[in-house]
Amino acid sequence: MTVGSSRKRQYVQHSASTSRHSSVLAAAADCFPLSDKSSTEVSKKPHTLPRTSSFSSIAAFNDASTADIVLRLYLEVAPFDSSGSESPASSDVQIYLHSCVIRRSKYFSALLSDRWQPKKDNDSDPLRLSFSVPAAQGSMDSHLAVLELLYVDDMSESIDSTKAALDLLPVALKFLFEDCVKSCVRFLEAVPWTDEEEKRVMGLIPFLQEEESSELLARVSPGRNDSCDEMLQGLILAAIHNYPNMAFVKAFVAKLLKDFSSRESAKRVLKRAFEMSLKVVKESLEEYSSPNFRGDHNETEAIQRLNLHTAMTNAKHLSWVVERMIELRVADVAVDEWSEQASFTADLQRAFRDDGWRGIVPGFPSVLLRCTSKLANAVAAGSILATKQVRKKFVKHWLPVLLVSKDHSPLLSSNKNLCIELEETFLRIISTLPLSDAQELLQQCLSFTRNVDDCPHLFKAFNTWFRRATHPPQLEKL
């Protein structure tokens, strides 16, 4: 009896109306007796599998003396196929089986039922069946292994690798060998996969029933649409809050963000992290600048120290988030928000004029001005295309902070490069504004002077303004 591969049972995922038992009847309907008994038969016994059940006590696999089924496996080779995926010796294999055992397979159970079983000339002769095997590397061995597993109850020693499970599962599905299917699926659920193995697993999902594929799909299917955002948010928060060795964790998360495929998702997550850190800095500084509690001196000092340390810590987090936003070219929202901080910059000026913070967080102004410098540089370089109003308010609110910090921060006064860089960047942004706006802001920049020979950037900015003001373009001559 020959069963063509085109008649094999097909699985339809999540279809309640399709059962494994009923689907095999269509394949059995076209079986017919093997009339050519003179065809070449190659007897081949596969490797012996460990047997721990009653099936092996009923009969032995490939035992010709007790078999009542002779199954011929032959390769289904396409015309003109010279690939030689299987050797000639393994292209036609004869196996001796026992009907009482192979009925574990719903395919064979249906095939051997009274409805489909053909009449034999002699009842003592074994029933001869024939089955085509796809001409793929290892396909014959996989079919032989699954047939031998019909004689085994505990398959755990045979299905001991992801490759073995993936090789056997398609054959088990074809034979409707439920115990083997469950064993393969259970193994695949429990072990990690390589990328190539994952592709093979996904290729088999459509042939599994819903309850069989659910755990496999859960590994590769997000539970919610915002799961990526949630994961990135958790990584960022963990990097800036939860690890003592933050540098390596921050570097790792920074690389993940840079390589992440969805720029919009990274932008949303970084925007939330930016807003969260900025909110904490502003609230902590506001409580420091305008305390609304009463208590003894020691208690007040302790609370003020805590407020400043909280502001300093979150300012560092803010600076790291800004770096990531600039790196991914999604810092436009940060620039817009930074330009709206009139109240915050006023609090900073009041705080920096007070000497109390110097012995607690002497580096606080430098951290905030570095953050300001990174955003300002991105605007001046054109990496962020800010509107005229945003550019003006950005300089208007943060220029006074730079000036006050230079006068009252001992660490900043020694960090000459940061000051000069931010001064030059502010002047470049001012040069992009209308002359009237530039006039207003340039007059505040006189504090950039240290001596006449040490401020060429300031001379250049004023000379440019005067050139434009005294030599306006003659439109009729352009």
Salt bridges, closest charged atoms under 4 A:
ASP30 OD2 - ARG7 NE 2.73
GLU41 OE2 - ARG128 NH1 3.02
ASP92 OD2 - ARG72 NH2 3.06
ASP141 OD1 - LYS44 NZ 3.49
GLU148 OE2 - ARG51 NH2 3.45
ASP167 OD2 - LYS163 NZ 2.71
ASP167 OD1 - ARG200 NH2 2.93
GLU178 OE1 - ARG20 NH1 2.03
GLU178 OE2 - LYS106 NZ 3.56
ASP179 OD2 - ARG104 NH2 2.86
GLU196 OE2 - LYS199 NZ 3.49
GLU212 OE1 - ARG20 NH2 2.21
ASP226 OD1 - ARG224 NE 3.33
ASP229 OD2 - ARG268 NE 2.79
GLU230 OE1 - ARG224 NH2 2.71
ASP259 OD2 - LYS255 NZ 2.77
GLU275 OE2 - LYS271 NZ 2.63
GLU283 OE2 - LYS279 NZ 2.70
GLU301 OE1 - HIS297 NE2 3.61
GLU301 OE2 - ARG305 NE 3.67
GLU323 OE1 - ARG324 NH1 3.53
GLU323 OE2 - LYS374 NZ 2.54
GLU327 OE1 - ARG324 NE 3.40
ASP332 OD2 - LYS267 NZ 3.40
GLU340 OE2 - LYS393 NZ 2.46
ASP347 OD1 - ARG350 NH2 2.00
ASP355 OD1 - ARG358 NH2 3.47
GLU423 OE2 - LYS406 NZ 2.64
GLU423 OE2 - ARG450 NH1 3.32
GLU423 OE1 - HIS457 NE2 2.90
ASP437 OD1 - LYS392 NZ 3.02
GLU440 OE1 - LYS392 NZ 3.95
ASP454 OD2 - LYS416 NZ 3.57
ASP454 OD2 - ARG450 NE 3.21
